[in-house]
Amino acid sequence: MKQTAAIIFRSAILVLLGVTIGLYIGGGSFGGEDVDLAFSGRSKLSKVLDLVRNNYVDSVNVDSVEGETVNELLQRLDPHSIYLPAQQAQSVNEKLEGGFNGIGVEYNLLRDTMVISYVYPGGPAALQGIKAGDKVIEANHQKFAGIQLTNTQVSKTLRGEKGSKLDLAVLPAGSNSLKTVTIKRDRVPLSSIDAAYKIAGETGYIKISKFATTTDADFRKALLKLKADGVKKLVLDLRGNGGGYLNTATSLADEFLNSKQLIVYTKGKHEPRTDYFATDSGVFQNGKLAVLIDEYSASASEILAGSLQDLDRATIVGRRSFGKGLVQEQFQFDDGSAVNLTVARYYTASGRSIQKTYKDGAVSYRNELAERMRKGELFSAESNLNDSVLRTNSKYRTSAGRKVFSGGGIMPDVFVPEDTTKNTWLIHQLSKNDVFTAYVIDYLQLVLKTYTTDDAFISQYNVSDVELNRFFKYAALTVKDITNEEIIAGKAHAKTLLKATAAHFKWGDEAYYKTLNNTDVAVWKAVESLD
């Protein structure tokens, strides 16, 4: 599930990790002669590490030290050149390859027990009758509850080779009898599309979470469904989207543009200029389009939003984007670890680079989003336009002659301030500790059983004040020192999040966003911009 914390209270460090996955398509390795020559200093580093391994006074994890040393070097180059340990590299790449081998469930760890929070329809677990709310008590005939479970343990247990088997003993919701199932692991597809539905009249809404290998195909499939439902205008939501593959961003831009229009170009000291042009194969070249962005829209998201803005193809709605204009290529080591190395910059159709400065180092770069908040930029359109970085970089124009900015992200055409009632300490703590999901599991499953469709649930069910008070009493067992002032400030949004979490529990991501979007000012500003 898309955690609420990832929507309203993400730290700059987490966002930095998210945008390092803006990978340049085309692999590399550190096995070729040319690379060894380019990294001739590597032998000296290896010798030092051998000395530490064989002679140091205490026991040392040399692999960890090596990774830290390499990363320190890379971070002096730019904030997005980064060393990835093997497990992290695998996780990053899996997310961008559109799937993984597993059983097809989402889960929460509740009271040291793995509780299924969502089952992918048609996946291996669904085929064996696993349902949301089931508690996993044993895995492969070993105790799997009350053993201080960690997410790492669960992931290692659920993942495995395609065709391998996993025996589970589960306790279904409301039952006292264990059910034993054998699940054959299989490929579990991960769509890049979190939601695609008709939001109003002839307007459709599509939420894209990442730019993976399957994103363009996922988009075409979603749009085909919307067109069949009468959609002629589109809101594309890229908020919180930290990026992905460059070629995916250009392919998606191609869906909206006419033949031979320049989308973006890249160049670097060792990379000649490469231009990316639209073809005549786009599936939404004429309909009205609005694109939602925020300060966490980065990399490939900015390529798409920037190209559509430069070519006057879409209205950009929201807040200034992150500001990542660097392109990385991944080079892999034999042990599964990898380096994401910046090899080029990209420039939008008007010729602008939207990369924000990193001259003061990686720490300052990571703190830049917090600095925007301190200056009030997230809450005022005037503060955006008065930013000195943007004032001095306004020589660029769109195809129609409108002024656009460089050097610090994509500036929206329609500014929407952050909603401070959604961005509170209490909401953050409730999301961080999975209290919403835990409450749904413990108290709202019977309510959900009375609704057969997500539309019926969303239109008919509302969290009452009585229910909300019970929720806050429940939350106080986990989040300490909740004050009445905090409850009052977060009351309305807590109701929305509780309802959205319940919708996700039974119907998945689309139901979650349908619920959230009903009260999302930015979404409705985007819809209005298409009139």
C-alpha positions as a printed Julia matrix, in Angstrom:
531×3 Matrix{Float64}:
   0.0     0.0     0.0
   1.15    3.57   -0.6
   1.82    4.69    2.95
   0.4     8.08    3.93
   3.78    9.14    5.3
   5.14    8.87    1.76
   2.51   11.37    0.64
   2.62   14.05    3.32
   5.72   13.89    5.49
   8.64   12.43    3.55
  12.17   13.41    4.57
  14.67   14.81    2.09
  16.9    11.78    2.62
  14.19    9.35    1.6
  13.45   11.43   -1.46
  17.14   11.48   -2.37
  17.19    7.68   -2.32
  14.04    7.64   -4.42
  15.45    9.84   -7.16
  18.68    7.87   -7.5
  16.67    5.34   -9.48
  16.49    7.65  -12.49
  18.68    5.18  -14.36
  20.02    5.62  -17.86
  18.98    2.66  -19.99
  22.0     0.63  -21.1
  23.98   -1.5   -18.7
  27.63   -1.47  -17.71
  30.01   -3.49  -15.61
  33.35   -3.17  -13.91
  34.9    -6.08  -15.78
  36.13   -4.48  -19.0
  39.67   -3.32  -19.73
  38.69    0.3   -20.33
  36.96    0.57  -16.96
  39.93   -0.93  -15.09
  42.22    1.63  -16.73
  39.85    4.47  -15.84
  39.79    3.32  -12.23
  43.52    2.64  -11.85
  43.42    3.94   -8.25
  41.18    1.02   -7.35
  44.21   -1.23   -6.74
  45.47    1.09   -3.98
  42.05    1.02   -2.29
  42.02   -2.77   -2.54
  45.47   -3.0    -0.92
  44.42   -0.8     2.0
  41.31   -2.89    2.55
  43.42   -6.07    2.45
  45.66   -4.6     5.13
  42.63   -3.86    7.3
  41.21   -7.31    6.68
  44.44   -9.12    7.58
  46.16   -6.88   10.13
  43.68   -4.61   11.94
  43.48   -4.94   15.74
  39.7    -5.58   15.85
  37.2    -7.49   13.72
  35.95   -5.31   10.87
  33.25   -5.76    8.24
  35.51   -4.85    5.33
  32.71   -5.08    2.75
  30.79   -2.41    4.65
  33.88   -0.19    4.95
  34.57   -0.58    1.23
  31.01    0.46    0.38
  31.21    3.5     2.65
  34.57    4.51    1.15
  33.31    4.23   -2.42
  30.12    6.1    -1.55
  32.06    8.93    0.11
  34.04    9.35   -3.11
  30.92    9.32   -5.29
  29.04   11.79   -3.09
  31.85   14.3    -3.59
  31.03   14.23   -7.3
  27.28   14.82   -7.01
  24.43   13.75   -4.7
  23.04   11.17   -7.15
  26.17    9.17   -7.86
  25.85    6.47   -5.25
  27.05    3.01   -4.21
  24.31    0.4    -3.74
  24.9    -2.72   -1.6
  23.72   -5.91   -3.28
  20.34   -6.13   -1.52
  19.53   -2.48   -2.17
  20.58   -2.74   -5.81
  18.33   -5.78   -6.25
  15.39   -4.03   -4.59
  15.79   -0.89   -6.71
  16.04   -2.85   -9.94
  13.1    -5.14   -9.14
  10.83   -2.14   -8.68
  11.81   -0.84  -12.1
  11.59   -4.17  -13.88
   7.84   -4.4   -13.29
   7.62   -7.4   -10.98
   9.25   -9.96   -8.7
   9.07  -13.65   -7.84
   6.93  -14.21   -4.78
   3.42  -15.07   -3.58
   1.63  -11.76   -4.3
   0.64  -10.21   -0.98
   1.1    -7.04    1.0
   1.35   -7.3     4.78
   1.77   -5.49    8.08
   3.6    -6.63   11.19
   1.02   -6.3    13.95
   1.77   -7.47   17.5
   4.73   -9.51   16.2
   2.51  -11.28   13.68
   2.44  -11.01    9.92
  -1.07   -9.96    8.88
  -2.04   -9.98    5.19
  -3.27   -6.48    4.29
  -3.85   -7.01    0.57
  -3.81   -9.95   -1.85
  -2.99   -9.36   -5.54
  -5.94  -10.66   -7.59
  -4.96  -13.7    -9.62
  -1.61  -14.06   -7.84
  -0.23  -17.25   -6.26
  -1.63  -16.47   -2.79
  -5.07  -15.55   -4.16
  -5.23  -18.84   -6.06
  -4.78  -20.7    -2.77
  -7.52  -18.77   -0.99
  -5.35  -16.38    1.06
  -7.37  -13.3     2.03
  -6.72   -9.91    3.57
  -6.88  -10.23    7.34
  -5.28  -13.71    7.46
  -2.53  -14.05   10.07
   0.54  -16.12    9.19
   1.39  -18.39   12.12
   3.85  -20.83   10.52
   6.08  -20.72    7.42
   7.61  -23.93    6.06
   6.53  -25.72    9.26
   8.47  -23.27   11.46
   6.95  -20.83   13.95
   6.44  -17.48   12.23
   4.67  -15.39   14.87
   5.87  -14.1    18.22
   9.52  -14.47   17.19
  10.41  -10.77   16.87
   9.68  -10.74   13.16
  11.37   -8.19   10.92
  10.49   -7.04    7.41
  13.78   -8.54    6.21
  12.81  -11.96    7.58
   9.39  -11.79    5.97
  10.78  -10.7     2.61
  13.33  -13.53    2.55
  10.6   -16.03    3.38
   8.07  -14.85    0.81
  10.48  -14.29   -2.08
  12.1   -17.18   -3.96
  12.68  -18.81   -7.28
   9.73  -19.06   -9.64
   8.07  -22.44   -9.17
   9.45  -23.02   -5.66
   6.93  -23.8    -2.94
   6.08  -22.14    0.37
   4.01  -23.88    3.05
   2.0   -21.52    5.26
  -0.27  -22.06    8.24
  -2.64  -19.11    8.47
  -5.37  -18.08   10.86
  -8.24  -16.56    8.85
  -9.92  -13.45   10.22
 -12.63  -14.38   12.72
 -11.53  -18.05   12.91
  -9.89  -20.12   15.63
  -8.71  -22.87   13.27
  -5.47  -22.87   11.34
  -5.57  -23.38    7.59
  -2.55  -24.92    5.85
  -1.78  -24.01    2.24
   1.05  -24.68   -0.19
   1.76  -21.75   -2.48
   3.89  -22.04   -5.61
   5.87  -18.84   -6.09
   5.43  -17.12   -9.44
   6.12  -13.86  -11.19
   4.09  -11.11   -9.52
   3.61   -8.12  -11.84
   3.95   -4.63  -10.37
   2.0    -2.04  -12.31
   3.29    1.52  -12.46
  -0.32    2.72  -12.48
  -1.76    3.11   -8.98
  -5.14    4.35  -10.15
  -6.98    4.98  -13.42
 -10.63    6.0   -13.32
 -13.13    8.58  -14.58
 -13.11   11.3   -11.97
 -15.63   13.79  -13.41
 -17.66   14.1   -16.61
 -15.33   13.39  -19.53
 -12.18   13.69  -17.37
 -10.02   10.73  -16.4
  -7.4    10.48  -13.66
  -4.22    8.37  -13.83
  -1.73    8.09  -10.97
   1.79    6.95  -11.96
   4.13    5.91   -9.14
   7.35    5.22  -11.1
   8.85    5.03  -14.58
   9.57    1.32  -14.97
  10.02   -0.9   -18.01
   6.27   -1.58  -18.16
   5.0     1.96  -17.5
   4.18    2.89  -21.1
   2.33   -0.39  -21.69
   0.52    0.03  -18.34
  -0.49    3.56  -19.34
  -1.81    2.51  -22.76
  -3.89   -0.22  -21.16
  -5.31    2.17  -18.56
  -6.08    4.85  -21.14
  -7.84    2.37  -23.4
 -10.18    1.53  -20.51
 -10.82    5.21  -19.79
 -11.52    6.06  -23.42
 -14.05    3.25  -23.53
 -15.69    4.96  -20.55
 -16.0     8.25  -22.45
 -12.89   10.03  -21.2
 -11.62   12.85  -23.45
  -9.58   14.91  -20.95
  -6.92   13.65  -18.56
  -5.3    14.47  -15.21
  -1.9    12.78  -14.88
  -0.71   12.62  -11.25
   3.1    12.52  -10.84
   3.2    13.72   -7.24
   5.64   11.75   -5.14
   7.04   10.03   -8.25
  10.82    9.92   -7.76
  11.61    8.86  -11.32
  12.89    5.78  -13.09
  14.11    5.02  -16.6
  14.86    7.86  -19.01
  13.57    5.93  -22.02
  10.3     5.28  -20.21
   9.83    9.01  -19.6
  10.4     9.8   -23.28
   8.08    6.97  -24.37
   5.33    8.31  -22.13
   5.86   11.87  -23.38
   5.52   10.49  -26.91
   1.96    9.4   -26.07
   0.93   13.08  -25.84
   3.03   14.75  -28.54
   3.06   15.01  -32.31
   5.67   13.54  -34.63
   9.18   15.08  -34.64
   8.68   17.28  -31.56
  11.84   17.35  -29.41
  11.11   15.84  -26.0
  14.49   16.1   -24.26
  18.18   15.8   -25.01
  21.12   14.53  -22.95
  24.84   15.21  -23.05
  27.93   14.8   -20.89
  31.71   14.92  -21.2
  31.81   11.26  -22.29
  28.28   11.15  -23.7
  27.6    12.91  -27.01
  24.37   14.84  -27.34
  21.42   12.5   -27.84
  18.06   13.91  -28.93
  14.76   12.2   -28.16
  11.92   13.02  -30.55
   8.24   12.15  -30.51
   6.84    9.81  -33.13
   3.36    9.68  -34.6
   2.23    6.75  -32.46
   0.84    8.63  -29.44
  -2.5     7.52  -28.02
  -3.49   10.88  -26.46
  -2.16   13.54  -28.82
  -5.2    15.82  -28.83
  -7.14   15.64  -25.57
  -6.75   18.33  -22.89
  -4.1    17.39  -20.32
  -3.14   18.51  -16.8
  -0.11   17.19  -14.92
   0.12   17.23  -11.12
   3.58   17.65   -9.56
   5.01   18.45   -6.15
   8.39   18.83   -4.46
   8.85   15.04   -4.54
   8.32   14.72   -8.31
  11.81   14.12   -9.63
  14.01   12.91  -12.47
  11.89   11.11  -15.1
   8.8    12.87  -13.71
  10.45   16.21  -14.43
  11.46   15.13  -17.94
   7.81   14.38  -18.71
   6.37   17.47  -16.99
   9.09   19.73  -18.42
   8.66   18.58  -21.99
   4.87   18.92  -21.87
   5.22   22.4   -20.37
   7.87   23.56  -22.9
   5.72   22.4   -25.81
   2.55   23.95  -24.31
   0.91   20.54  -24.35
  -0.25   20.42  -20.7
  -1.13   22.62  -17.76
   1.25   21.88  -14.88
  -0.51   22.04  -11.5
   0.92   21.84   -7.97
   4.24   22.94   -6.48
   7.8    23.28   -7.76
   9.34   19.87   -8.47
  12.47   18.43   -6.87
  15.07   19.63   -9.37
  17.04   16.59  -10.59
  18.49   17.05  -14.06
  21.21   14.38  -13.92
  21.18   11.01  -15.67
  22.69    7.9   -14.04
  23.96    4.68  -15.55
  24.24    1.59  -13.36
  27.48   -0.4   -13.27
  27.3    -3.74  -11.46
  29.95   -5.63   -9.49
  30.27   -9.41   -9.39
  28.89   -9.56   -5.81
  25.57   -7.95   -6.84
  26.43   -4.48   -5.54
  26.42   -1.6    -8.0
  27.34    2.0    -8.64
  24.84    4.47  -10.06
  27.15    6.98  -11.77
  26.02   10.28  -13.26
  27.0    10.21  -16.94
  24.99   13.08  -18.44
  22.68   16.01  -17.88
  19.31   16.27  -19.55
  17.79   19.39  -21.07
  14.11   19.95  -21.8
  12.82   20.99  -25.23
  13.46   24.7   -24.57
  17.09   23.93  -23.66
  16.82   24.36  -19.91
  18.44   22.2   -17.23
  16.26   21.94  -14.15
  19.03   20.54  -11.9
  19.23   22.48   -8.65
  22.66   23.43   -7.33
  24.77   21.01   -5.29
  27.86   23.26   -5.01
  27.56   23.31   -1.19
  27.7    19.52   -0.91
  25.35   16.59   -0.45
  24.18   17.57    3.06
  23.04   21.0     1.93
  21.42   19.41   -1.12
  19.41   17.03    1.04
  18.26   19.88    3.26
  17.02   21.99    0.35
  13.4    20.83    0.64
  13.35   21.73    4.33
  14.74   25.14    3.37
  11.86   25.62    0.92
   9.44   24.96    3.76
  11.29   27.36    6.07
  11.04   30.14    3.48
   7.32   29.49    3.03
   7.62   28.39   -0.58
   5.28   25.41   -0.14
   2.5    27.72    0.98
   2.83   30.76   -1.3
   2.99   31.21   -5.07
   4.73   34.56   -4.56
   7.52   32.91   -2.57
   8.06   30.52   -5.49
   8.43   33.31   -8.03
  10.65   35.41   -5.75
  13.19   32.62   -5.34
  16.55   34.09   -6.39
  17.56   30.9    -8.23
  14.52   31.09  -10.47
  14.66   34.87  -10.96
  18.11   34.62  -12.51
  17.19   31.72  -14.8
  14.17   32.98  -16.7
  15.52   33.32  -20.24
  13.7    30.21  -21.47
  10.4    30.24  -23.34
   7.8    27.67  -24.3
   6.73   27.09  -27.89
   4.04   29.75  -27.41
   6.46   32.22  -25.82
   5.57   31.73  -22.14
   8.39   32.22  -19.63
   9.69   29.06  -17.9
  12.47   28.64  -15.36
  15.6    26.53  -15.0
  18.06   25.62  -12.26
  15.62   24.41   -9.64
  12.87   22.11  -10.85
   9.69   22.6   -12.85
   7.6    25.6   -11.78
   3.87   24.82  -12.11
   1.54   26.93  -14.21
  -1.12   26.7   -11.49
   0.24   26.82   -7.93
  -1.51   24.82   -5.17
  -0.16   25.34   -1.62
   0.44   22.42    0.69
  -2.53   21.69    2.96
  -1.2    22.18    6.48
  -4.17   20.34    8.01
  -2.87   17.16    6.37
   0.75   17.72    7.3
   0.69   17.44   11.09
   2.83   15.68   13.66
  -0.07   13.44   14.68
  -0.93   12.32   11.14
   2.75   11.6    10.54
   3.04    9.48   13.69
  -0.16    7.55   12.95
   1.06    6.77    9.43
   4.62    5.96   10.47
   3.36    3.42   13.02
   0.77    1.86   10.67
  -2.02    2.69   13.13
  -4.6     3.21   10.36
  -4.0    -0.25    8.9
  -3.9    -1.87   12.34
  -7.27   -0.35   13.25
  -8.83   -1.54    9.99
  -7.57   -5.06   10.69
  -8.82   -5.05   14.28
 -12.14   -3.22   13.93
 -13.36   -2.5    10.4
 -13.31   -5.86    8.63
 -16.95   -6.53    9.53
 -17.92   -3.12    8.15
 -16.15   -3.87    4.86
 -18.04   -7.14    4.45
 -21.3    -5.21    4.04
 -20.08   -3.53    0.8
 -19.63   -5.38   -2.48
 -17.93   -2.61   -4.5
 -15.47    0.17   -3.77
 -17.8     2.77   -5.31
 -20.59    1.76   -2.93
 -18.23    1.93    0.05
 -16.77    5.31   -0.95
 -20.16    6.91   -1.6
 -22.05    5.45    1.35
 -19.62    4.91    4.23
 -18.38    7.77    6.39
 -16.27    7.6     9.54
 -18.5     8.84   12.35
 -17.29   10.93   15.28
 -17.94    7.93   17.52
 -15.75    5.74   15.31
 -13.04    8.38   15.18
 -12.98    8.74   18.97
 -12.58    4.98   19.28
  -9.77    5.16   16.74
  -7.89    7.84   18.7
  -8.23    5.83   21.93
  -6.8     2.86   20.03
  -4.02    5.04   18.59
  -3.05    6.3    22.07
  -1.79    2.79   22.88
   0.9     3.27   20.23
   1.39    7.03   19.85
   1.93    8.58   23.26
   1.02   12.06   24.49
  -1.66   12.84   21.91
  -3.22   16.2    22.82
  -6.76   17.44   22.18
  -5.32   20.25   20.05
  -3.6    17.73   17.8
  -6.76   15.64   17.52
  -8.81   18.69   16.53
  -6.21   19.78   13.95
  -5.99   16.31   12.38
  -9.59   15.19   12.77
 -10.86   15.72    9.21
  -7.86   14.2     7.49
  -7.71   11.3     9.94
 -11.26   10.4     8.9
 -10.27   10.47    5.23
  -7.15    8.38    5.79
  -8.99    5.82    7.89
 -11.62    5.42    5.19
  -9.0     5.3     2.41
  -7.0     2.66    4.3
 -10.1     0.54    4.71
 -10.85    0.89    0.99
  -7.33   -0.23    0.12
  -7.59   -3.22    2.46
 -10.41   -4.71    0.41
 -10.04   -3.2    -3.09
  -6.44   -2.0    -3.47
  -4.62    1.15   -4.58
  -7.25    2.57   -6.91
  -9.9     2.58   -4.17
  -7.37    4.24   -1.87
  -6.74    7.12   -4.27
 -10.41    7.45   -5.19
 -11.11    8.09   -1.52
  -8.23   10.51   -1.0
  -8.94   12.45   -4.18
 -12.48   13.31   -3.13
 -11.04   15.92   -0.75
  -7.77   16.72   -2.55
  -7.73   20.4    -3.56
  -4.86   19.95   -6.04
  -6.69   17.2    -7.92
  -9.78   19.35   -8.35
  -7.68   22.36   -9.39
  -6.25   20.14  -12.12
  -9.74   19.04  -13.16
 -10.9    22.68  -13.27
  -7.89   23.69  -15.41
  -9.22   21.47  -18.2
 -12.52   23.33  -18.55
